[in-house]
């Protein structure tokens, strides 16, 4: 018996009373697993162990840089001879001239400075009520990227490798990482002062510059991918489980920049996604309540629609509705999600918190359900940034309306959380149970932007594609080899079956119409 098996056995035995009843019809592995979750629902430690082991499919809302932890940035800053400002506790370039700037190297020997840097790079303590009382959760969250930025830019490949490593630890098999590119940023800067009133004319200026910019970005990502693979030991005898985590990128424009700069970034992103299969779509991010973002929101949706018409195959996941009453004027709560869906053509919405304030919200929800427009639910992020959690969160509204949802991390490093914690919150705060979680797990790959057909004919968990009605059917393997998404889903189904079967021979003797009896015998 392995130590993991022994621990899980002990947890099961300790989770509740042991009672015997007359045997009846045996339940499936899925039903037994669901019943076990029901029994441990009030024990967060047991839930943590159970949910950590559960296969989770995809993380579709995470960002390069924000996925990494403050301690990694301090380590990189120390190795690179960078400094820490004792005013802002941001990483800054040398010289490290005290008292305003001190070396990052050796910072751990001065704990007050070290601790303040951790706080500057994260939202540590905000949910516990011990965050900085003079800084809001949203201001701290978005400020972290400037705080650790100088260290990230030198270690992009390793940062992505660490994101894969954390995903593997959480049994997440696919990550869609929001990311930028140096070439896209430079192109945007060239156009920052241009006139954005005529998008066609502006695009005509930008288009000749796109091929070289795209080639430069692709070369950069070749280097990042090689660095990450080396860090994870991929292709060696010491390869990490992280090597089995697939990663793709969503090029992400910054909505707080001047209009022409945003348009140039978006044009670059669409061109990059058309040219490089690693980039599976385009996004737009940064604080949605920023005055520039509020002023230009409708224009940004028009920009995206303009470019989508020229790049119809490029997929869109857009941050929209990351707002609450009072954060912006009420009028600005009434159309952001609608415009993202109906004007820009988003297939996925990141956050969607203000859905109840949308004009004719029931009609919009019905459209999203009908068209399977997915909402990326970020429970920890929404609690920290917006103060929205529990019954205030619209997750139950989306689910009751039939809108597909996924759970995602939204920068686990900044929030100092992980995907397992998102699932734990879904159980303890939102009342989800095993069947709900399993549906969300499947959604994470079905609604990903991985190429190829889905394993499911329509909705995940329903009828399978004709070629793989049975996974052992002749021709199924060949069909999976041609469809990356379906192959990832087939692996997930095998992982879910193994998770539900566990390493137990009848781990829970649960019978229809009976109470619980535990008669477990672990396989060696």
Secondary structure in CASP SS format (residue, H / E / C, confidence):
PFRMAT SS
TARGET T0000
AUTHOR 0000-0000-0000
METHOD secondary structure of the structure
MODEL  1
X C 1.00
X C 1.00
X H 1.00
X H 1.00
X H 1.00
X H 1.00
X H 1.00
X H 1.00
X H 1.00
X H 1.00
X H 1.00
X H 1.00
X H 1.00
X H 1.00
X C 1.00
X C 1.00
X C 1.00
X C 1.00
X C 1.00
X C 1.00
X C 1.00
X C 1.00
X C 1.00
X C 1.00
X C 1.00
X E 1.00
X C 1.00
X C 1.00
X H 1.00
X H 1.00
X H 1.00
X H 1.00
X H 1.00
X H 1.00
X H 1.00
X H 1.00
X H 1.00
X H 1.00
X H 1.00
X H 1.00
X C 1.00
X C 1.00
X C 1.00
X H 1.00
X H 1.00
X H 1.00
X H 1.00
X H 1.00
X H 1.00
X H 1.00
X H 1.00
X H 1.00
X H 1.00
X C 1.00
X C 1.00
X C 1.00
X C 1.00
X E 1.00
X E 1.00
X E 1.00
X E 1.00
X E 1.00
X E 1.00
X C 1.00
X C 1.00
X C 1.00
X C 1.00
X C 1.00
X C 1.00
X H 1.00
X H 1.00
X H 1.00
X H 1.00
X H 1.00
X H 1.00
X H 1.00
X H 1.00
X H 1.00
X H 1.00
X C 1.00
X C 1.00
X C 1.00
X E 1.00
X E 1.00
X E 1.00
X C 1.00
X C 1.00
X C 1.00
X C 1.00
X C 1.00
X E 1.00
X E 1.00
X C 1.00
X C 1.00
X C 1.00
X C 1.00
X C 1.00
X C 1.00
X C 1.00
X C 1.00
X E 1.00
X E 1.00
X E 1.00
X C 1.00
X C 1.00
X C 1.00
X H 1.00
X H 1.00
X H 1.00
X C 1.00
X H 1.00
X H 1.00
X H 1.00
X H 1.00
X H 1.00
X H 1.00
X H 1.00
X H 1.00
X H 1.00
X H 1.00
X C 1.00
X C 1.00
X C 1.00
X C 1.00
X C 1.00
X C 1.00
X C 1.00
X C 1.00
X C 1.00
X C 1.00
X C 1.00
X C 1.00
X C 1.00
X C 1.00
X C 1.00
X C 1.00
X H 1.00
X H 1.00
X H 1.00
X H 1.00
X H 1.00
X H 1.00
X H 1.00
X H 1.00
X H 1.00
X H 1.00
X H 1.00
X H 1.00
X H 1.00
X H 1.00
X H 1.00
X H 1.00
X C 1.00
X C 1.00
X C 1.00
X H 1.00
X H 1.00
X H 1.00
X H 1.00
X H 1.00
X H 1.00
X H 1.00
X H 1.00
X H 1.00
X H 1.00
X H 1.00
X H 1.00
X H 1.00
X H 1.00
X C 1.00
X C 1.00
X C 1.00
X C 1.00
X E 1.00
X E 1.00
X E 1.00
X E 1.00
X E 1.00
X E 1.00
X C 1.00
X C 1.00
X H 1.00
X H 1.00
X H 1.00
X H 1.00
X H 1.00
X H 1.00
X H 1.00
X H 1.00
X H 1.00
X C 1.00
X C 1.00
X C 1.00
X C 1.00
X C 1.00
X C 1.00
X C 1.00
X C 1.00
X H 1.00
X H 1.00
X H 1.00
X H 1.00
X H 1.00
X H 1.00
X H 1.00
X H 1.00
X H 1.00
X H 1.00
X H 1.00
X H 1.00
X H 1.00
X H 1.00
X H 1.00
X H 1.00
X H 1.00
X H 1.00
X H 1.00
X H 1.00
X H 1.00
X H 1.00
X H 1.00
X H 1.00
X H 1.00
X H 1.00
X H 1.00
X H 1.00
X H 1.00
X H 1.00
X H 1.00
X H 1.00
X H 1.00
X C 1.00
X C 1.00
X C 1.00
X C 1.00
X C 1.00
X C 1.00
X C 1.00
X C 1.00
X C 1.00
X H 1.00
X H 1.00
X H 1.00
X H 1.00
X C 1.00
X E 1.00
X E 1.00
X E 1.00
X E 1.00
X E 1.00
X E 1.00
X E 1.00
X E 1.00
X E 1.00
X C 1.00
X C 1.00
X C 1.00
X C 1.00
X H 1.00
X H 1.00
X H 1.00
X H 1.00
X H 1.00
X H 1.00
X H 1.00
X H 1.00
X H 1.00
X H 1.00
X H 1.00
X H 1.00
X H 1.00
X H 1.00
X H 1.00
X H 1.00
X H 1.00
X C 1.00
X C 1.00
X C 1.00
X E 1.00
X E 1.00
X E 1.00
X E 1.00
X E 1.00
X E 1.00
X E 1.00
X C 1.00
X C 1.00
X C 1.00
X C 1.00
X C 1.00
X H 1.00
X H 1.00
X H 1.00
X H 1.00
X H 1.00
X H 1.00
X H 1.00
X H 1.00
X H 1.00
X H 1.00
X H 1.00
X H 1.00
X H 1.00
X H 1.00
X H 1.00
X H 1.00
X H 1.00
X H 1.00
X H 1.00
X H 1.00
X C 1.00
X C 1.00
X C 1.00
X C 1.00
X E 1.00
X E 1.00
X E 1.00
X E 1.00
X E 1.00
X E 1.00
X C 1.00
X C 1.00
X C 1.00
X C 1.00
X E 1.00
X C 1.00
X C 1.00
X E 1.00
X C 1.00
X H 1.00
X H 1.00
X H 1.00
X H 1.00
X C 1.00
X C 1.00
X H 1.00
X H 1.00
X H 1.00
X H 1.00
X H 1.00
X H 1.00
X H 1.00
X H 1.00
X H 1.00
X C 1.00
X C 1.00
X C 1.00
X E 1.00
X E 1.00
X E 1.00
X E 1.00
X C 1.00
X C 1.00
X C 1.00
X H 1.00
X H 1.00
X H 1.00
X C 1.00
X C 1.00
X C 1.00
X H 1.00
X H 1.00
X H 1.00
X H 1.00
X H 1.00
X H 1.00
X H 1.00
X H 1.00
X H 1.00
X H 1.00
X H 1.00
X C 1.00
X C 1.00
X E 1.00
X E 1.00
X E 1.00
X E 1.00
X C 1.00
X H 1.00
X H 1.00
X H 1.00
X H 1.00
X H 1.00
X H 1.00
X H 1.00
X H 1.00
X C 1.00
X C 1.00
X C 1.00
X H 1.00
X H 1.00
X H 1.00
X C 1.00
X C 1.00
X H 1.00
X H 1.00
X H 1.00
X H 1.00
X H 1.00
X H 1.00
X H 1.00
X C 1.00
X C 1.00
X C 1.00
X E 1.00
X E 1.00
X E 1.00
X C 1.00
X C 1.00
X C 1.00
X C 1.00
X H 1.00
X H 1.00
X H 1.00
X H 1.00
X C 1.00
X C 1.00
X C 1.00
X H 1.00
X H 1.00
X H 1.00
X H 1.00
X H 1.00
X H 1.00
X H 1.00
X H 1.00
X H 1.00
X H 1.00
X C 1.00
X C 1.00
X C 1.00
X C 1.00
X C 1.00
X H 1.00
X H 1.00
X H 1.00
X H 1.00
X H 1.00
X H 1.00
X H 1.00
X H 1.00
X H 1.00
X H 1.00
X H 1.00
X H 1.00
X H 1.00
X C 1.00
X C 1.00
X C 1.00
X C 1.00
X C 1.00
X C 1.00
X C 1.00
X C 1.00
X C 1.00
X E 1.00
X C 1.00
X C 1.00
X C 1.00
X C 1.00
X C 1.00
X C 1.00
X C 1.00
X E 1.00
X C 1.00
X H 1.00
X H 1.00
X H 1.00
X C 1.00
X C 1.00
X C 1.00
X C 1.00
X C 1.00
X C 1.00
X C 1.00
X H 1.00
X H 1.00
X H 1.00
X H 1.00
X H 1.00
X H 1.00
X H 1.00
X C 1.00
X H 1.00
X H 1.00
X H 1.00
X H 1.00
X H 1.00
X H 1.00
X H 1.00
X H 1.00
X H 1.00
X H 1.00
X H 1.00
X H 1.00
X H 1.00
X H 1.00
X H 1.00
X H 1.00
X H 1.00
X H 1.00
X C 1.00
X C 1.00
X E 1.00
X E 1.00
X C 1.00
X C 1.00
X C 1.00
X E 1.00
X C 1.00
X E 1.00
X C 1.00
X C 1.00
X C 1.00
X C 1.00
X C 1.00
X E 1.00
X C 1.00
X C 1.00
X C 1.00
X E 1.00
X E 1.00
X C 1.00
X C 1.00
END
